[in-house]
Amino acid sequence: MISISLPSPAKLNLFLHILDRREDGYHNLQTLFQLLDYGDQLSFSINKQPEINVISDLKDVKPQDNLVFKAARALQQATNCSWGCEIQLAKKIPMGAGLGGGSSNAATTLVGLNSLWQCNLSHDQLAEIGSDLGADIPVFVKGLSAFAEGIGDKLTPISLNPIWYLVVTPKIKVSTEQIFCHSELTRNAPAIKIRALSEELYRNDCQSVVETLYPEVKQVSDWLKRYGNPLMTGTGASVYCRFDSQQEAKKAQQTVPNSWSSFVAKGINQSPLHKQLENL
């Protein structure tokens, strides 16, 4: 039996602009995905039986509803692979927080099993499989921080300066569907060119709606303003603030109220998943 443990990194949206609503109900948007050196861990054990078994401590998620299971099954069906696997998921990324945990888990599953099952699909092919499961999965499959357009699936890799982040999460889960369906959501942001990216333009068009529906998010944002210009990632509930050094971020983390969870992470341009597989 072949076994391997692989990382599943979190992400931040350094901005999130909603351009318009499409006829299919999805939204055209522009965002900047920043990968982080912080995340979950997935352990894979493959076997020659077709069964897929996912083990995790997610009490509210049935194994068959887990994106890890759905990704493994989708790859199995797309390649007619007769092998199966057992996958153990060790979670650190908060759920319903806008950090891409589920999407990253699915991407690690696709990329990892593609190697272990010897499917030999390209990253583009894996991203296409993943996009049917979630719009954020392709950025994790390709493993590079990126400027994203469309529904978040049209990616242009970008090299970002190394920055440290303090990420703070209240003890709530935000429904992405609820936010994107909300009547007060701004849907008319003008499109920007990648060459025109500027931190002065960074904002999250979902933040005001989320803060109205989930006052805990506003509380976190207001608290973080003592350290800079905080911004919500994705549709929340996590809010982050930038720091020039790990020491500064760690010092600020020590003052985070006990009622919230937090972590400090460094922005990275390449996923640790891809680095590890390259070295196998």
N, C-alpha and C positions, 0 to 999 in steps of 0.2 A: 504494500500500500504506500503510495507516494503522498507525503504531507508537506505543507508549507504554510507559513504565516505571513500575511501581507498587510501593509498599512492602507488606511482609508481616510485621506485628509479632509479637513473642513475647508470651507471657503467663506470669503466675505464678498458682498457686493459693495464696491467702493462708491458706486452711485447706481441708481435705478430710475430710469426715465421711461414713462409709459407714453407711447406715441399715439396709439389708437386701438380700437377693438376690431378684430377681424370678423369676417362673416361666420367663421367656424366657432366663434366664441372666445378664442384665445386672443391675446394682446400682442401687438408689435411693441417691442421695447428695445432699449439700449442699456447696456450695463457693462461694468468692468469687474470681472471675476479675479479675485486675489486668492490664490491657494495659500494654505497655512501649514506650518510644521507641527500641527496638532490634529489628532483625529482618533478614529476607531481602529480596531485590529480584527482581521478576519483570518481564521485558520481553516485550511482546506485539506481534506483527506479524500483522495479519489479512489474509486473502486470500479470493477468491471460489471457491476449491477447498475441498472438504470435509475434506481431510486435516488432522490435528492432529499436530504434531511438537514434542516436548519435548526441549530441550537442557540438560543439566546435567553436573556433574562427580561425580555420585553413582554410583560404580562398582558398588556393591552393589545398586542398584535398577534394574530394567529399566524403560525408558520407559513401557511399558504398565501397569506396576505402580505408577507414581508417582501420588500423589493429585492432582497437577496435571493429568495426562492424564485420569484418571478424572472429575475435576470438569468439565473442558472437554467431554468426551464426554457426560456426563450432561446438561449444559445444552444441548448440541447436540440431543440426542435429545428432551429435554423440550419444546423449542420448535420442533422440526423446522427448525432453522436449517441452511441450505445452505452457509454460510461455514465456513472453517477458520482455522487460525492456526499460527504458530510461537511457542513460548514458551521463553525463556531464563531459567533459574533460577540465581541467584547466592546460594549458601547462606552464612549466618553463624551461624544458630541450630543448636546441636548436636542431632544426632538421638538418639532414645531417651533424652531428658533431662527430659521432663515440661514442656517449654517451648512445646508446641503448634506446632512448626515445620511439620509436614506438614499439620495442620488449617488453619493460617493460610495456607499456600500454596494449598490448595484453595479457601479462602474468597476470597482475592485473585483467583484465577482466575475464580470464579463472578461476583464483583462486577465485575471488570474486563471480562470478555467480555460480560456482560449489557449494559454500556454500549457497548462497541465493536461488538458484533453488533446493537445496537439491539433487544434482546429485550424490554425494558421490563417485566421482572418486578419485583415488589416485593421488599424485603428478606425479608419473611416467606416468599414463594415460593422465593427462593433458599436460605433457611435450611432449608426443607423438603427441597429437593434435596440440600443438603449433609448433612443429618442421616442420610441413607441411607449416606453414605460415612464418617462419623465423628461421634461425639457432641459433640466440641469445636468443630466447624466453625460451628454457628450463632452462637456468641458473636463470632467473627471476622467473620462475614457482617454482623451487626448493628452491629458496630464500637463497642461501648460496654462498659466495665467493668461487671460484673454479678454479682449473687447468683444462683446457679443451683441448681435442684432437678431431680427426676426422674433421668434418666441424665446430667444436665448440660445438657439442652436447654430446660428451662423457666426463662427468664431474666427477671430484674427489674433494669433498669439502676440503677446506684448511683454516686454521686459520692464519690470517695475523695480524701483529702488527698494532695497531692504528696509522695511519699517517694522517696528514692534507694535503690537496691538494688545490692549486690554479689552476683553470681551465679557460683558456682563449680561446675565439672563435672569429675568424674574421667573418665578415658579408658575408659569402659565404656558399654554400651547396656543399658537395663533393659527387659525384656519386660513390657508392660502386662498382657497376657493371663496370663502366669505369676503375676503378683502378685494379680490379682483371682480367680484360681482356687485360690490357696493356702489350705490348711486352717486356717492360723493367722491369717488376716486377720480383724480385728474387723469385725463386720457388724451391730452392735446399738446404734449411736450414737443417742441421742435427738434428734428433730428440734428445730431452733431456729427462732424467728421472726426475720425480717429486722430488726425493731426492737430485737431483743435482741443484735445483733452486738456482740461485745466482743473486743478483742485477747487478753484473758485466756483466752478460749475457743478461740483458734486452735491447731489441731493438725492433723497429717496421719495419718489412721488407717492409711495404707499404710507409713508410715516404718519402723516396727519390723520388719516383714516384709522390706522392701527391705534394711535394714541387716544383717539376718541372712544374706540370700542374697548380698548384694553388700557386703562389708566396706569397700570403697573409699568407699561413700557415708557410712558411719559415720565414717570417717577425716576426710572433708571436714566433716561436721557438728561433730565434736569440735574440729577446728581452728578453725572459725568462732566457737565459743563465746567466744573471747577478745574478740569484738567485739559480742556481744549474744546474742539468742535465735534461732539459725538454724532454718530449717524447710525440709524438702524440698518441691519443687513437683511436683504430679501423682504419678506413680509413679516419679519420679526419672529420671535420676540426679543432676540439678542440685539444689543446696542454696543458699539465699539468706539474706542478713542485711540488715536495714534500717539506713539512716543518715539523719541529718537534712540532710546537705548532700552535694553532689557531691564537694567537696574531701575530706571524711572518707572517703567510699567509695573514691575514687581512691587515697588514702593507704593504706588497708587492702589494696587490690588489689596494690599494689607488693610486698606481703609474701607473696602467694600462691605456694606452691611451683610450680616449673616443670613438674612432672609433671601438673598440672591446668590446664585452660583456665578463663578467667574473663572477665567483662565487667561494666561498670557501666552501669546504665540508670535512667531516671526513670519512675515510675508515671504513666500518663496515663489520662484518662477517655474520650477519643474516639480511635479509630484514625486514624493518619495517612493510611491508604488512603482513608477517606471524606472527610477534609479535602481531599485532593488532587483527588478527583473532583468535589467541590463547587465547586472553583475552576477547573475546565476550561471 
